[in-house]
Structure formats: structure tokens, C-alpha cells
Amino acid sequence: MPDRQDLSRFALPPNFRGRSGPVVFLWQIVQGSLFACSPQFAHGWRCFLLRAFGARIGRKVIVRPSARITYPWKVAIGDYSWIGDHAELYSLGPITIGAHSVVSQRSYLCAGTHDYRDPAFAIQSPSITIGDEVWLATDVFVAPGVTIGNGAVIGARSSVFNDIEAGVVAHGSPAKVQGKR
């Protein structure tokens, strides 16, 4: 019998996904077809689909068709923000992206983790907050529970495990502040 990690004891908390199984499944079908197969220029169509599933999407938001969003009802994106190709919003917990912000291609916002100290490997869903006028360059990883302040820039291929203050440039793994924007 396992003593550190016994996955036979794992259980999702009630209503963890925030919607019923059929709604989750319907979103998966819509995301894999109507969303993913839409033409690049059909930003309004993809925003419509996200809103139809409960996402709070601002004006003139651009979401690329290859972006993936686990649970749109747990996502809020501010006016004029962009979500790049192959970006992943793993929204087990709430993800909020401010106005005029960019989540560049292949970035991964991870609002889900497990308690590795618990043998039942309990699932957790700390929120992620990306401020206004933030730029996450290509292939940035943002860990659960992180807040990135307004106007910050996170350099390409960085991993952000702690909050980043407003108005700074940070990069690396783990991301470290390099100076002011």
C-alpha cells in the first residue's frame, strides 16, 4: 500500500468543475470543433463562444483558435487583450487577465495543483491574476496562485512561481525582476 501518494484515495470535491459533466463535455466538443476550426480572423466568434459558456470577455479581445481554455466560466479577460496561439488557460481555478494585456503564444497559466503532502493527493485551484497592460512573452509558465502586477513584462520562456510587482521586467526560471519597464 502506498504511503506517500495513494491515488486510490483521490476524489474531486463536489462541484469542483463549476458546471455539470454534460456542460463540461459540451464545451470540450465546442472547443475542439467550432472554436479550434474557426478562421484566424474570427475573434468575435470565439469570444461569443466563450461568453456563451460563461467567460467574462471584454471588448475587442483577440483569442487565437489554437488557444485552449479548460473551463471558460472561470475566466475573465479585459478589454483589448490578446491570447496567443497555443496558449493554455488551465482554469481549474479562476484566471483573471486585465485590459490591454498579452498572453503570448505557448504560454501556460496553471490554476491547478495537488497537495503533495496529502496521501490522497487533494486537488487545489488557486487563482491567477494578470494585471492590466501586462505582456507575457512566448512560452511563459505562470504557477497557481500568482499575481502579476499592472504593466509588468515577463520575458520569453520564464517560469513565474511568485507574485511579480507592477511596472517591472522579469525573466528567468524562476523569474527574477531585472528592472523597471
C-alpha positions, -999 to +999 in steps of 0.1 A: +000+000+000+014+034-009+024+057+020+032+090+002+008+091-027-023+068-027-043+078-058-070+053-049-080+079-022-082+108-047-116+124-051-128+156-067-145+180-043-183+185-050-189+209-079-151+214-085-155+219-122-182+246-116-206+231-142-223+197-147-205+169-166-226+173-197-218+211-199-181+204-194-183+177-222-203+201-245-176+228-240-149+202-249-168+194-281-173+231-290-137+240-282-124+211-304-146+220-333-164+254-337-137+272-317-105+255-329-115+252-365-126+288-369-106+311-392-078+332-376-098+365-381-130+352-364-121+367-330-156+378-324-170+343-330-146+328-305-154+354-279-191+347-285-185+310-278-165+318-247-192+341-234-219+315-242-201+292-217-198+319-190-165+336-197-164+373-189-148+387-221-142+424-227-144+445-259-121+438-288-104+408-272-084+385-296-082+348-288-064+326-313-082+294-324-054+272-311-057+286-276-071+262-250-093+271-221-103+244-197-133+259-180-144+292-196-168+300-168-138+305-146-121+330-169-123+368-172-104+387-199-103+425-200-108+449-230-084+448-259-064+418-245-048+391-267-045+354-261-019+339-285-016+307-305-013+275-284-017+295-251-032+273-224-055+287-197-057+257-173-086+273-154-093+248-127-094+279-105-102+314-116-080+332-141-083+369-145-065+388-172-067+426-172-072+450-200-046+456-228-027+426-217-009+400-239-006+363-232+018+353-260+020+320-279+026+288-260+023+304-226+007+283-198-014+297-170-018+269-145-046+275-119-045+240-106-022+218-085-023+190-059-013+188-022+017+166-025+018+163+014-016+146+014-015+109+005-050+114-012-032+140-035-060+165-029-067+189-058-063+226-053-073+255-075-056+288-065-065+317-088-042+335-111-044+373-117-027+390-146-030+428-143-037+455-169-011+462-196+010+431-189+030+412-215+038+376-210+062+368-238+063+335-256+062+302-236+058+318-201+046+295-173+026+311-145+021+289-114-010+286-093-018+315-070+004+340-088-004+377-093+014+397-119+011+434-114-001+461-139+024+469-166+048+441-159+067+423-187+077+386-183+104+375-207+102+346-230+105+311-216+103+324-180+086+305-151+067+326-126+063+310-092+059+341-071+040+374-074+056+400-097+051+436-088+037+462-111+058+480-137+088+457-138+106+435-163+113+400-151+127+368-167+143+335-160+133+303-142+123+312-116+115+347-129+135+375-112+130+412-116+156+428-139+145+464-137+116+488-144+096+488-176 
